Amino acid sequence: SPRSVAQVQRMPGRFEMRHGLDSGPLLDLRREVEASAAFATAVAALGGEAEIVGCSCVVADEDCAAQSWHVDGGHVDASKHAPCHCINIFVPLVDVRRGGGTEFKPGSHFLTRDLARQMLLARVRKTLRPPVVPTLSPGDAVLFDYRVLHRGTKNTSGGPRPVFVLTVAKPWFRDLVNFPRRALFDGGAFDANAG
């Protein structure tokens, strides 16, 4: 069915698949992540109550270029920094100790509310931290605030580089940009919690 193979091309060579995750090995993986310490940590960081708002698999083809720096979602208050409201849990499905992975700018969630101004202030104050690329094995997990600047690095692994993504948020939060309620390709309702 179209829902089992739907994907979005994020850039040349980088695809995100949101459908077809409600059966087979990816459903098993999702259940493992939901039962993990990583998931419990994300729920605790969100104040003890959270809902899954997204579930996908992102694949970077061999030799796929690095992404531009980006955040997955904005701040809920434009006037001041608020506590975390949404967390991504990334679980690589292949070894990313070699060949890249996801690069993060630690602490950048404090800057992205007003990026240009806050980055300038951080440079002046010398508080910018260098980017990091965690070295992860299949099944490891990395959690990060939705507002953290990050990017997929160039894939030099010699093959496709898939990562399973579970997005968890405070119960009131809805991300209609990344996870719309309706799928455009078939007009049907999309339920991130299917399965």
ROSE-4610 file (N, C-alpha, C; in Angstrom, 1 decimal, always signed):
// ROSE-4610
residu = [S/S/S/P/P/P/R/R/R/S/S/S/V/V/V/A/A/A/Q/Q/Q/V/V/V/Q/Q/Q/R/R/R/M/M/M/P/P/P/G/G/G/R/R/R/F/F/F/E/E/E/M/M/M/R/R/R/H/H/H/G/G/G/L/L/L/D/D/D/S/S/S/G/G/G/P/P/P/L/L/L/L/L/L/D/D/D/L/L/L/R/R/R/R/R/R/E/E/E/V/V/V/E/E/E/A/A/A/S/S/S/A/A/A/A/A/A/F/F/F/A/A/A/T/T/T/A/A/A/V/V/V/A/A/A/A/A/A/L/L/L/G/G/G/G/G/G/E/E/E/A/A/A/E/E/E/I/I/I/V/V/V/G/G/G/C/C/C/S/S/S/C/C/C/V/V/V/V/V/V/A/A/A/D/D/D/E/E/E/D/D/D/C/C/C/A/A/A/A/A/A/Q/Q/Q/S/S/S/W/W/W/H/H/H/V/V/V/D/D/D/G/G/G/G/G/G/H/H/H/V/V/V/D/D/D/A/A/A/S/S/S/K/K/K/H/H/H/A/A/A/P/P/P/C/C/C/H/H/H/C/C/C/I/I/I/N/N/N/I/I/I/F/F/F/V/V/V/P/P/P/L/L/L/V/V/V/D/D/D/V/V/V/R/R/R/R/R/R/G/G/G/G/G/G/G/G/G/T/T/T/E/E/E/F/F/F/K/K/K/P/P/P/G/G/G/S/S/S/H/H/H/F/F/F/L/L/L/T/T/T/R/R/R/D/D/D/L/L/L/A/A/A/R/R/R/Q/Q/Q/M/M/M/L/L/L/L/L/L/A/A/A/R/R/R/V/V/V/R/R/R/K/K/K/T/T/T/L/L/L/R/R/R/P/P/P/P/P/P/V/V/V/V/V/V/P/P/P/T/T/T/L/L/L/S/S/S/P/P/P/G/G/G/D/D/D/A/A/A/V/V/V/L/L/L/F/F/F/D/D/D/Y/Y/Y/R/R/R/V/V/V/L/L/L/H/H/H/R/R/R/G/G/G/T/T/T/K/K/K/N/N/N/T/T/T/S/S/S/G/G/G/G/G/G/P/P/P/R/R/R/P/P/P/V/V/V/F/F/F/V/V/V/L/L/L/T/T/T/V/V/V/A/A/A/K/K/K/P/P/P/W/W/W/F/F/F/R/R/R/D/D/D/L/L/L/V/V/V/N/N/N/F/F/F/P/P/P/R/R/R/R/R/R/A/A/A/L/L/L/F/F/F/D/D/D/G/G/G/G/G/G/A/A/A/F/F/F/D/D/D/A/A/A/N/N/N/A/A/A/G/G/G]
num = [1/1/1/2/2/2/3/3/3/4/4/4/5/5/5/6/6/6/7/7/7/8/8/8/9/9/9/10/10/10/11/11/11/12/12/12/13/13/13/14/14/14/15/15/15/16/16/16/17/17/17/18/18/18/19/19/19/20/20/20/21/21/21/22/22/22/23/23/23/24/24/24/25/25/25/26/26/26/27/27/27/28/28/28/29/29/29/30/30/30/31/31/31/32/32/32/33/33/33/34/34/34/35/35/35/36/36/36/37/37/37/38/38/38/39/39/39/40/40/40/41/41/41/42/42/42/43/43/43/44/44/44/45/45/45/46/46/46/47/47/47/48/48/48/49/49/49/50/50/50/51/51/51/52/52/52/53/53/53/54/54/54/55/55/55/56/56/56/57/57/57/58/58/58/59/59/59/60/60/60/61/61/61/62/62/62/63/63/63/64/64/64/65/65/65/66/66/66/67/67/67/68/68/68/69/69/69/70/70/70/71/71/71/72/72/72/73/73/73/74/74/74/75/75/75/76/76/76/77/77/77/78/78/78/79/79/79/80/80/80/81/81/81/82/82/82/83/83/83/84/84/84/85/85/85/86/86/86/87/87/87/88/88/88/89/89/89/90/90/90/91/91/91/92/92/92/93/93/93/94/94/94/95/95/95/96/96/96/97/97/97/98/98/98/99/99/99/100/100/100/101/101/101/102/102/102/103/103/103/104/104/104/105/105/105/106/106/106/107/107/107/108/108/108/109/109/109/110/110/110/111/111/111/112/112/112/113/113/113/114/114/114/115/115/115/116/116/116/117/117/117/118/118/118/119/119/119/120/120/120/121/121/121/122/122/122/123/123/123/124/124/124/125/125/125/126/126/126/127/127/127/128/128/128/129/129/129/130/130/130/131/131/131/132/132/132/133/133/133/134/134/134/135/135/135/136/136/136/137/137/137/138/138/138/139/139/139/140/140/140/141/141/141/142/142/142/143/143/143/144/144/144/145/145/145/146/146/146/147/147/147/148/148/148/149/149/149/150/150/150/151/151/151/152/152/152/153/153/153/154/154/154/155/155/155/156/156/156/157/157/157/158/158/158/159/159/159/160/160/160/161/161/161/162/162/162/163/163/163/164/164/164/165/165/165/166/166/166/167/167/167/168/168/168/169/169/169/170/170/170/171/171/171/172/172/172/173/173/173/174/174/174/175/175/175/176/176/176/177/177/177/178/178/178/179/179/179/180/180/180/181/181/181/182/182/182/183/183/183/184/184/184/185/185/185/186/186/186/187/187/187/188/188/188/189/189/189/190/190/190/191/191/191/192/192/192/193/193/193/194/194/194/195/195/195]
x = [+0.8/+0.0/+0.9/+0.4/+1.2/+1.6/+0.8/+1.2/+2.4/+2.6/+3.7/+5.1/+5.1/+6.3/+6.5/+5.7/+5.8/+7.1/+7.7/+8.9/+8.9/+9.7/+9.9/+11.4/+11.8/+13.2/+13.5/+14.4/+14.8/+15.9/+16.7/+17.7/+18.1/+18.9/+19.4/+20.1/+19.6/+20.3/+19.9/+18.9/+18.5/+17.0/+16.4/+15.0/+14.5/+13.3/+12.6/+11.3/+11.2/+10.0/+9.2/+8.0/+7.1/+6.0/+5.8/+4.7/+5.3/+4.6/+5.1/+5.9/+5.8/+6.5/+5.6/+4.4/+3.5/+3.4/+4.5/+4.5/+6.0/+6.2/+7.6/+8.6/+9.9/+11.0/+11.0/+10.5/+10.5/+9.5/+8.4/+7.5/+8.1/+8.9/+9.6/+10.6/+11.3/+12.3/+11.6/+10.5/+9.8/+9.4/+8.9/+8.5/+9.8/+10.9/+12.1/+12.5/+12.5/+12.8/+11.9/+10.6/+9.6/+9.8/+10.5/+10.7/+12.1/+12.9/+14.3/+14.5/+15.7/+16.1/+16.1/+16.4/+16.4/+15.0/+14.0/+12.6/+12.2/+12.5/+12.2/+12.9/+14.1/+14.9/+14.2/+13.7/+13.0/+11.7/+11.0/+9.7/+10.0/+11.0/+11.4/+11.8/+12.6/+13.0/+11.9/+10.8/+9.6/+8.6/+9.0/+8.2/+7.4/+7.6/+6.9/+5.7/+5.3/+4.2/+4.6/+4.4/+4.8/+4.0/+4.0/+3.3/+4.3/+4.1/+4.9/+4.2/+4.9/+4.3/+4.9/+5.9/+6.5/+7.3/+7.3/+8.1/+8.5/+9.8/+10.2/+11.6/+12.0/+13.3/+14.0/+15.1/+15.8/+17.0/+17.2/+18.2/+19.1/+20.4/+21.3/+22.0/+21.8/+22.5/+24.0/+24.7/+26.1/+26.6/+27.5/+28.1/+27.1/+26.0/+25.1/+25.8/+25.6/+26.3/+25.8/+26.5/+26.0/+24.8/+24.0/+22.8/+23.3/+22.4/+22.6/+22.2/+22.8/+22.4/+20.9/+20.2/+18.8/+18.3/+17.1/+16.4/+15.2/+14.7/+13.5/+12.2/+12.3/+11.1/+11.5/+10.6/+10.9/+10.6/+10.8/+10.5/+9.0/+8.4/+7.0/+6.8/+7.8/+7.7/+8.8/+8.5/+9.5/+10.1/+9.6/+10.2/+11.2/+11.1/+12.1/+12.3/+13.4/+13.7/+12.7/+12.1/+11.2/+11.8/+11.3/+11.8/+11.6/+12.3/+12.1/+10.7/+10.2/+8.8/+8.7/+9.9/+9.9/+11.3/+11.4/+12.8/+12.8/+13.9/+14.1/+15.0/+14.6/+15.5/+15.9/+17.2/+17.8/+18.5/+18.2/+18.8/+19.4/+20.7/+21.3/+21.1/+20.8/+20.6/+21.9/+22.9/+24.2/+25.3/+26.5/+27.6/+27.9/+27.8/+28.2/+29.5/+30.3/+31.6/+32.5/+32.3/+33.0/+32.0/+32.3/+31.4/+30.3/+30.5/+29.6/+28.5/+27.5/+26.4/+25.7/+25.1/+24.5/+25.4/+25.6/+26.4/+25.6/+26.0/+25.2/+26.0/+25.3/+25.9/+25.4/+26.2/+25.7/+25.3/+24.2/+23.8/+23.1/+23.0/+22.4/+20.9/+20.2/+18.8/+18.5/+19.6/+19.4/+19.6/+20.1/+20.4/+19.4/+18.7/+17.8/+16.5/+16.2/+15.0/+15.2/+16.4/+16.8/+18.2/+18.3/+19.6/+20.7/+20.4/+21.5/+22.0/+21.1/+21.5/+22.2/+21.6/+22.1/+23.5/+23.7/+25.0/+26.0/+25.7/+26.7/+27.1/+26.1/+26.4/+27.2/+26.9/+27.7/+29.2/+29.3/+30.7/+31.5/+30.8/+31.4/+31.8/+30.9/+31.1/+32.0/+32.3/+33.2/+32.5/+31.2/+30.5/+30.0/+30.4/+30.0/+30.8/+30.2/+30.9/+31.1/+32.1/+32.4/+31.4/+31.1/+30.1/+30.7/+29.8/+30.1/+29.4/+30.0/+29.4/+29.5/+28.5/+28.6/+29.0/+29.8/+30.2/+29.3/+28.4/+27.3/+27.4/+27.0/+26.8/+25.3/+25.0/+23.6/+22.9/+21.7/+20.9/+21.2/+22.4/+22.6/+21.6/+21.4/+20.5/+21.1/+20.7/+21.1/+19.8/+19.6/+18.4/+18.8/+17.9/+18.2/+16.9/+17.0/+15.9/+15.7/+14.4/+14.0/+14.6/+15.0/+15.5/+17.0/+17.7/+19.1/+19.5/+20.5/+21.0/+21.8/+21.4/+22.1/+22.0/+22.7/+22.7/+23.3/+22.8/+23.4/+24.7/+25.8/+27.0/+27.1/+28.1/+28.3/+28.4/+27.8/+27.8/+29.0/+30.0/+31.2/+31.4/+30.3/+30.3/+30.5/+30.3/+30.4/+29.0/+28.0/+26.6/+25.6/+24.3/+23.2/+23.4/+23.0/+23.1/+21.7/+21.0/+19.6/+19.7/+18.8/+18.6/+17.1/+16.7/+15.3/+15.1/+14.0/+13.7/+12.4/+12.4/+11.1/+11.1/+10.0/+9.9/+8.8/+9.2/+8.4/+8.2/+7.0/+6.7/+5.7/+5.7/+4.7/+3.3/+2.3/+1.0/+0.3/+0.5/-0.1/+0.5/+1.7/+2.4/+2.0/+1.8/+1.6/+2.5/+3.2/+4.1/+3.4/+2.7/+2.0/+2.8/+4.0/+5.0/+5.6/+6.3/+7.0/+6.0/+4.9/+4.0/+2.6/+2.2/+0.8/-0.2/-1.4/-2.4/-2.9/-2.7/-3.2/-2.0/-2.0/-0.9/-1.3/-0.5/-0.8/-1.0/-0.2/-0.3/-1.5/-2.3/-3.5/-4.7/-4.6/-5.7/-6.2/-5.5/-5.9/-5.3/-5.9/-5.3/-4.0/-3.1/-1.8/-1.8/-1.5/-1.5/-0.1/+0.7/+2.0/+2.1/+1.0/+0.9/+0.4/+0.2/-0.3/+0.7/+0.1/+1.0/+1.0]
y = [-1.2/+0.0/+1.2/+2.4/+3.6/+4.0/+3.8/+4.2/+3.4/+2.2/+1.4/+1.8/+2.6/+2.9/+4.5/+5.2/+6.7/+7.2/+8.2/+8.8/+10.2/+11.0/+12.4/+12.6/+13.2/+13.5/+14.8/+14.7/+15.9/+16.7/+16.1/+16.7/+15.5/+15.8/+14.7/+13.7/+12.4/+11.3/+11.1/+11.9/+11.8/+11.7/+10.6/+10.4/+10.1/+10.5/+10.2/+9.4/+8.3/+7.4/+7.4/+7.8/+7.9/+6.9/+6.2/+5.2/+3.9/+2.8/+1.5/+1.1/+1.9/+1.7/+0.9/+0.5/-0.1/-1.6/-2.2/-3.6/-4.1/-5.3/-5.9/-5.4/-5.4/-5.1/-3.7/-2.7/-1.3/-1.2/-1.9/-1.9/-2.5/-3.6/-4.2/-3.2/-2.5/-1.5/-0.4/+0.1/+1.1/+0.7/-0.5/-1.0/-1.2/-1.6/-1.6/-0.2/+0.8/+2.1/+2.6/+2.4/+2.8/+2.1/+1.0/+0.3/+0.6/+1.5/+1.7/+2.8/+2.8/+3.9/+5.3/+5.3/+6.5/+7.1/+6.3/+6.8/+7.3/+6.5/+6.9/+8.3/+8.5/+9.7/+10.9/+10.6/+11.7/+12.1/+11.1/+11.4/+12.2/+11.8/+12.5/+13.9/+14.1/+15.5/+16.4/+15.7/+16.5/+16.7/+16.3/+16.5/+15.3/+14.2/+13.0/+12.6/+13.5/+13.2/+13.5/+12.6/+12.8/+11.9/+12.3/+11.5/+11.4/+10.3/+10.2/+11.0/+11.9/+12.8/+12.4/+11.6/+11.3/+10.0/+9.3/+8.0/+7.9/+7.8/+7.7/+7.1/+6.8/+6.3/+7.2/+7.8/+8.7/+7.9/+7.9/+7.2/+8.2/+8.2/+9.0/+8.0/+8.1/+7.2/+7.4/+6.4/+6.5/+7.8/+8.5/+9.7/+10.9/+10.8/+11.9/+13.0/+14.2/+15.4/+15.8/+16.6/+17.0/+17.9/+17.9/+18.8/+20.2/+21.2/+22.5/+22.4/+23.2/+23.3/+23.6/+23.0/+23.3/+22.8/+23.3/+22.8/+22.1/+21.2/+20.4/+21.2/+22.1/+22.9/+24.1/+25.0/+26.3/+26.4/+27.5/+27.8/+28.1/+27.8/+28.0/+29.4/+30.1/+31.5/+32.3/+33.3/+34.1/+35.1/+35.3/+36.4/+35.9/+34.5/+34.0/+32.5/+32.0/+30.6/+29.8/+28.8/+27.9/+26.5/+25.8/+24.4/+23.6/+22.5/+21.6/+21.1/+21.1/+20.7/+19.5/+19.2/+18.1/+17.6/+16.3/+15.6/+14.6/+14.6/+13.5/+12.4/+11.2/+10.0/+9.4/+9.5/+8.9/+7.6/+6.6/+5.3/+4.8/+4.9/+4.4/+2.9/+2.6/+1.2/+0.5/+1.3/+0.9/+1.6/+1.1/+1.6/+3.0/+4.0/+5.4/+5.9/+4.9/+5.3/+5.7/+5.3/+5.7/+6.1/+7.1/+7.4/+8.4/+9.2/+10.3/+9.9/+10.7/+10.5/+11.9/+12.2/+13.5/+14.3/+15.6/+16.6/+17.5/+17.9/+18.8/+20.0/+21.1/+22.2/+22.3/+21.8/+21.7/+23.1/+23.1/+24.3/+25.3/+24.9/+25.9/+26.1/+25.2/+25.4/+26.7/+27.2/+28.5/+29.7/+29.4/+30.5/+30.6/+29.5/+29.4/+30.2/+30.7/+31.6/+32.9/+33.4/+34.6/+34.4/+33.5/+32.9/+33.9/+34.9/+35.8/+36.6/+37.2/+38.0/+37.1/+36.0/+35.1/+34.5/+34.2/+33.6/+34.7/+35.9/+37.0/+37.2/+37.3/+37.4/+36.3/+35.1/+33.9/+34.0/+34.5/+34.6/+35.7/+36.8/+37.9/+37.4/+36.6/+36.1/+34.9/+34.4/+33.2/+32.0/+31.8/+30.7/+29.7/+29.9/+28.9/+27.6/+26.5/+25.2/+24.6/+23.8/+23.2/+22.2/+22.0/+20.9/+19.5/+18.6/+17.2/+16.2/+15.1/+14.0/+12.8/+12.4/+11.2/+10.0/+9.1/+7.9/+6.8/+6.3/+5.4/+4.0/+3.0/+1.7/+1.4/+0.5/+0.2/-0.1/+0.6/+0.4/+1.4/+2.1/+3.2/+4.2/+5.2/+6.2/+7.6/+8.6/+10.0/+10.8/+11.5/+12.3/+13.8/+14.6/+16.0/+16.8/+18.0/+19.0/+19.4/+19.5/+19.8/+21.1/+22.0/+23.3/+23.4/+22.2/+22.2/+22.2/+23.0/+23.0/+21.7/+21.0/+19.8/+19.6/+18.6/+18.2/+16.8/+16.2/+14.9/+15.2/+14.6/+14.8/+14.0/+14.3/+13.5/+12.1/+11.2/+9.8/+9.2/+8.9/+8.3/+6.8/+6.2/+4.9/+3.8/+4.1/+3.0/+2.3/+2.8/+2.2/+3.2/+2.8/+3.6/+3.8/+4.9/+5.2/+5.5/+4.4/+4.7/+5.0/+5.8/+6.1/+6.1/+5.4/+5.4/+6.6/+7.3/+8.5/+8.4/+8.6/+8.6/+10.0/+10.8/+12.1/+12.1/+12.6/+12.6/+14.1/+14.4/+15.8/+15.8/+17.0/+17.3/+17.1/+16.6/+16.2/+17.3/+18.6/+19.7/+20.0/+19.6/+20.0/+19.2/+20.0/+19.3/+20.0/+19.2/+19.7/+19.4/+20.4/+20.2/+20.4/+20.9/+21.1/+19.8/+19.2/+17.9/+16.7/+16.8/+15.6/+16.1/+16.4/+16.8/+15.7/+16.1/+15.1/+14.4/+15.0/+14.3/+14.1/+13.0/+12.7/+13.3/+14.1/+14.7/+13.8/+12.6/+11.7/+10.9/+10.7/+9.9/+10.5/+11.7/+12.3/+11.7/+10.6/+9.9/+10.5/+10.2/+10.7/+9.9/+10.7/+10.1/+10.0/+8.9/+8.7/+8.3/+9.2/+8.9/+7.7/+7.5/+6.5/+5.1/+5.0/+3.7/+2.6/+1.5/+0.3/+0.2]
z = [+0.0/+0.0/+0.0/-0.5/-0.5/+0.9/+1.9/+3.3/+3.8/+3.3/+3.8/+3.2/+2.1/+1.4/+1.3/+1.9/+1.8/+2.4/+1.7/+2.2/+1.8/+2.5/+2.2/+1.9/+0.8/+0.5/+1.2/+2.2/+3.0/+2.2/+1.4/+0.5/-0.4/-1.4/-2.3/-1.5/-1.5/-0.8/+0.6/+1.1/+2.5/+2.5/+3.1/+3.1/+4.5/+4.7/+6.0/+5.7/+6.3/+6.1/+7.4/+7.3/+8.4/+8.5/+7.4/+7.3/+7.1/+7.4/+7.3/+8.6/+9.6/+10.9/+11.9/+11.5/+12.4/+12.3/+11.7/+11.6/+11.4/+11.6/+11.4/+12.3/+11.8/+12.7/+13.3/+12.5/+13.0/+14.2/+14.1/+15.2/+16.5/+16.3/+17.4/+17.9/+17.1/+17.5/+18.3/+17.8/+18.5/+19.9/+20.0/+21.3/+22.2/+21.7/+22.5/+23.0/+22.1/+22.5/+23.6/+23.4/+24.4/+25.8/+25.8/+27.1/+27.6/+26.9/+27.3/+28.3/+28.8/+29.7/+29.0/+27.7/+26.9/+26.9/+26.7/+26.7/+28.1/+29.1/+30.5/+30.8/+30.3/+30.6/+29.9/+28.6/+27.9/+28.6/+29.0/+29.8/+31.0/+31.8/+33.0/+32.7/+31.6/+31.2/+30.8/+30.4/+30.0/+31.2/+32.4/+33.6/+34.0/+33.4/+33.8/+33.0/+32.2/+31.3/+29.8/+28.9/+27.5/+26.6/+25.4/+24.3/+23.1/+22.4/+21.2/+20.1/+19.5/+18.5/+17.1/+17.0/+15.8/+15.9/+14.8/+14.7/+13.2/+12.9/+11.6/+11.5/+10.3/+10.0/+9.0/+9.3/+8.3/+7.8/+6.5/+5.8/+5.0/+5.2/+4.4/+3.5/+2.2/+1.2/+1.3/+0.8/+0.7/+0.0/+0.6/+0.0/+0.0/+0.7/+0.9/+1.6/+1.1/+1.6/+3.0/+3.7/+5.1/+4.9/+5.9/+5.9/+6.4/+6.2/+6.8/+8.2/+9.1/+10.5/+10.6/+11.5/+11.6/+13.0/+13.4/+14.5/+14.0/+14.8/+14.3/+14.7/+15.7/+16.1/+16.8/+16.9/+17.5/+19.0/+19.5/+20.9/+21.1/+22.2/+22.4/+23.0/+23.4/+23.9/+23.3/+22.5/+21.8/+22.7/+23.9/+24.7/+25.8/+26.1/+27.1/+26.8/+27.4/+27.3/+28.2/+27.7/+28.4/+28.5/+29.5/+29.6/+28.3/+28.2/+27.1/+26.9/+25.7/+25.5/+24.5/+23.8/+22.8/+22.7/+22.7/+22.6/+21.5/+20.7/+19.8/+20.4/+20.1/+20.5/+19.2/+18.9/+17.7/+18.1/+17.3/+17.5/+16.2/+16.0/+14.8/+14.6/+13.3/+13.0/+12.4/+12.2/+11.8/+12.6/+12.6/+13.3/+12.8/+13.6/+13.2/+13.9/+14.3/+14.9/+13.8/+12.6/+11.4/+10.4/+9.6/+8.5/+8.8/+9.9/+10.2/+11.2/+11.2/+12.1/+12.2/+13.4/+13.6/+14.4/+13.9/+14.6/+15.4/+16.6/+17.5/+17.9/+18.1/+18.7/+20.2/+21.1/+22.5/+23.1/+23.8/+24.4/+23.5/+22.2/+21.2/+21.4/+22.2/+22.4/+23.2/+23.9/+24.5/+23.6/+22.4/+21.4/+20.3/+20.0/+18.8/+18.9/+20.0/+20.1/+19.3/+19.4/+18.6/+18.1/+17.1/+16.8/+16.5/+15.6/+15.2/+16.4/+17.1/+18.3/+19.4/+19.7/+20.7/+20.4/+19.1/+18.6/+18.7/+18.4/+18.5/+19.9/+20.8/+22.3/+22.8/+22.4/+22.8/+22.3/+21.1/+20.5/+21.4/+21.6/+22.4/+23.8/+24.4/+25.8/+25.8/+24.6/+24.5/+25.1/+25.0/+25.6/+24.6/+23.3/+22.3/+22.5/+22.4/+22.6/+21.2/+21.0/+19.7/+19.4/+18.1/+17.7/+18.1/+18.3/+18.6/+17.7/+17.4/+16.7/+17.6/+18.3/+19.1/+18.3/+18.9/+18.2/+18.8/+18.0/+18.5/+17.7/+18.4/+17.9/+17.6/+16.8/+16.5/+17.8/+18.0/+19.2/+20.3/+20.3/+21.2/+21.0/+21.9/+21.7/+22.1/+21.4/+21.7/+21.8/+22.9/+23.1/+23.0/+22.3/+22.3/+22.2/+22.8/+22.7/+21.3/+20.9/+19.6/+19.1/+20.0/+19.6/+19.4/+19.6/+19.5/+18.0/+17.6/+16.3/+16.0/+14.9/+14.5/+13.0/+12.6/+11.1/+11.0/+9.9/+9.5/+8.8/+9.2/+8.5/+7.2/+6.4/+5.1/+5.5/+4.7/+4.9/+4.2/+5.0/+4.4/+4.9/+5.3/+5.9/+4.9/+3.6/+2.6/+2.3/+2.9/+2.7/+3.2/+3.1/+3.7/+5.2/+5.7/+7.2/+7.7/+8.2/+8.7/+10.2/+10.7/+12.1/+12.4/+13.4/+13.9/+14.8/+14.6/+15.3/+16.0/+17.3/+18.1/+18.7/+18.5/+19.0/+20.1/+21.2/+22.4/+22.9/+23.3/+23.7/+24.9/+25.5/+26.5/+25.9/+26.7/+26.1/+25.3/+25.6/+25.0/+23.6/+23.4/+22.2/+20.9/+19.8/+18.5/+17.5/+16.8/+15.7/+14.4/+13.9/+12.6/+11.4/+11.6/+10.5/+10.1/+11.1/+10.9/+10.9/+11.6/+11.8/+11.6/+10.3/+10.1/+10.4/+10.7/+11.1/+9.8/+8.6/+7.4/+6.5/+5.8/+4.8/+3.5/+2.9/+1.6/+0.5/+0.5/-0.7/-0.8/+0.3/+0.1/+0.8/+1.4/+2.0/+3.3/+3.7/+4.9/+6.2/+7.3/+8.5/+8.9/+9.4/+9.9/+11.4/+11.9/+13.4/+13.8/+14.4/+14.8/+15.8/+16.5/+17.5/+17.0/+15.7/+15.1/+15.5/+15.8/+16.2/+17.6]
